[in-house]
Amino acid sequence: MDSIGWIIISLITLFLLGQFALVYRTRGMQGRPAPDLSDLISEEQKAHETLYFYFHSPRCGMCREVSAVLDPLMSERTDIIGIDVSRRPDMARRFKVMGTPTLMRVRDGRIEKVLMGTRNEDVVRAFIG
């Protein structure tokens, strides 16, 4: 095999390892305590047993698909909190979010489940419940 073939194989391998690392890190977040939310949520939101966090960016193409589903829900429900990471990078760091779009379910102070990447409407609605 010539050097171009090895370069292509190496790039594909690096890409796949990067994807595996994201999945591994996302799964590692599940079950851990959520960061302090006192400065992020209102008293009304504190009353909810489960909160949903939606990390997005206006420059993210995949976020637009998820936002089309979540924006109407966020206007109706107080348990879904949208966080624009371009305006609040501190929140992304606090939650250890590595990419957008990311949906996170926090129940009783623990990160219960995390979804990264674009999802179809059925998956998003099932996640939100």
C-alpha positions as CSV (number, residue, x, y, z in Angstrom):
1,M,0.0,0.0,0.0
2,D,1.4,3.4,-0.9
3,S,1.7,6.4,1.5
4,I,-1.6,8.0,0.5
5,G,-3.4,4.8,1.5
6,W,-1.8,4.8,4.9
7,I,-2.6,8.5,5.4
8,I,-6.3,7.9,4.6
9,I,-6.4,4.9,6.9
10,S,-4.8,6.9,9.7
11,L,-7.3,9.8,9.3
12,I,-10.2,7.4,9.4
13,T,-8.8,5.7,12.5
14,L,-8.3,9.1,14.2
15,F,-11.9,10.1,13.3
16,L,-13.3,6.9,14.7
17,L,-11.2,7.2,17.9
18,G,-12.5,10.8,18.4
19,Q,-16.1,9.6,18.0
20,F,-15.5,6.8,20.5
21,A,-14.0,9.2,23.0
22,L,-17.0,11.5,22.7
23,V,-19.4,8.6,23.3
24,Y,-17.3,7.3,26.2
25,R,-17.1,10.7,27.9
26,T,-20.9,11.2,27.4
27,R,-21.7,7.9,29.0
28,G,-19.2,8.7,31.8
29,M,-21.3,11.9,32.7
30,Q,-24.4,9.8,33.3
31,G,-25.0,9.1,37.0
32,R,-22.7,11.8,38.2
33,P,-23.9,14.7,40.4
34,A,-25.0,17.8,38.4
35,P,-23.1,21.0,39.0
36,D,-24.5,23.7,41.2
37,L,-27.6,25.1,39.4
38,S,-28.6,27.8,41.9
39,D,-27.5,30.6,39.7
40,L,-29.1,29.1,36.5
41,I,-32.6,28.1,37.5
42,S,-35.5,29.9,39.0
43,E,-37.5,29.0,42.1
44,E,-40.3,27.6,39.8
45,Q,-37.8,25.4,38.0
46,K,-36.3,24.2,41.3
47,A,-39.7,22.6,42.1
48,H,-39.3,20.2,39.2
49,E,-37.9,16.8,40.0
50,T,-36.5,16.5,36.5
51,L,-34.9,19.3,34.5
52,Y,-33.8,19.2,30.8
53,F,-30.9,21.2,29.6
54,Y,-30.4,21.9,25.9
55,F,-27.0,23.2,25.0
56,H,-26.9,24.8,21.5
57,S,-25.2,27.4,19.4
58,P,-26.6,29.7,16.7
59,R,-23.8,28.7,14.3
60,C,-24.5,24.9,14.7
61,G,-26.4,23.5,11.7
62,M,-27.5,20.3,13.6
63,C,-28.8,22.5,16.5
64,R,-31.4,24.1,14.1
65,E,-33.0,20.7,13.7
66,V,-33.3,20.0,17.4
67,S,-34.3,23.7,18.1
68,A,-37.2,23.3,15.7
69,V,-38.6,20.7,18.1
70,L,-37.5,22.2,21.4
71,D,-38.2,25.9,20.9
72,P,-42.0,25.5,21.0
73,L,-41.7,23.2,24.0
74,M,-39.5,25.6,25.9
75,S,-42.1,28.4,25.5
76,E,-44.7,26.1,27.1
77,R,-42.7,24.3,29.8
78,T,-40.5,25.6,32.6
79,D,-38.5,22.3,33.0
80,I,-36.6,22.7,29.7
81,I,-33.7,25.2,29.9
82,G,-32.0,26.3,26.7
83,I,-28.3,27.3,27.0
84,D,-26.6,29.1,24.1
85,V,-23.0,28.1,24.6
86,S,-21.8,31.0,22.5
87,R,-23.2,33.4,25.2
88,R,-22.6,31.1,28.2
89,P,-19.4,29.1,27.6
90,D,-19.1,28.9,31.4
91,M,-22.2,26.7,31.5
92,A,-20.8,24.4,28.9
93,R,-17.6,24.1,30.9
94,R,-19.5,23.6,34.2
95,F,-21.5,20.7,32.7
96,K,-18.5,19.4,30.7
97,V,-20.4,19.7,27.4
98,M,-18.0,19.0,24.5
99,G,-20.3,19.7,21.5
100,T,-23.6,20.9,20.4
101,P,-26.4,20.0,20.3
102,T,-26.4,18.3,23.6
103,L,-29.5,17.3,25.6
104,M,-29.1,16.5,29.3
105,R,-31.7,15.1,31.8
106,V,-31.0,16.0,35.4
107,R,-33.1,14.2,38.0
108,D,-32.8,14.8,41.8
109,G,-29.4,16.5,41.3
110,R,-27.9,13.8,39.2
111,I,-27.2,13.7,35.4
112,E,-29.5,10.9,34.4
113,K,-29.0,10.8,30.6
114,V,-27.1,12.7,27.9
115,L,-27.7,12.8,24.2
116,M,-25.2,14.4,21.9
117,G,-25.7,15.3,18.2
118,T,-28.7,15.7,16.0
119,R,-31.7,13.5,16.7
120,N,-35.1,13.2,15.0
121,E,-38.2,14.6,16.5
122,D,-39.4,11.3,17.9
123,V,-36.2,10.7,19.8
124,V,-36.2,14.3,21.2
125,R,-39.8,14.1,22.3
126,A,-39.2,10.7,23.9
127,F,-36.2,12.0,25.8
128,I,-38.1,15.1,27.1
129,G,-41.1,12.9,27.9
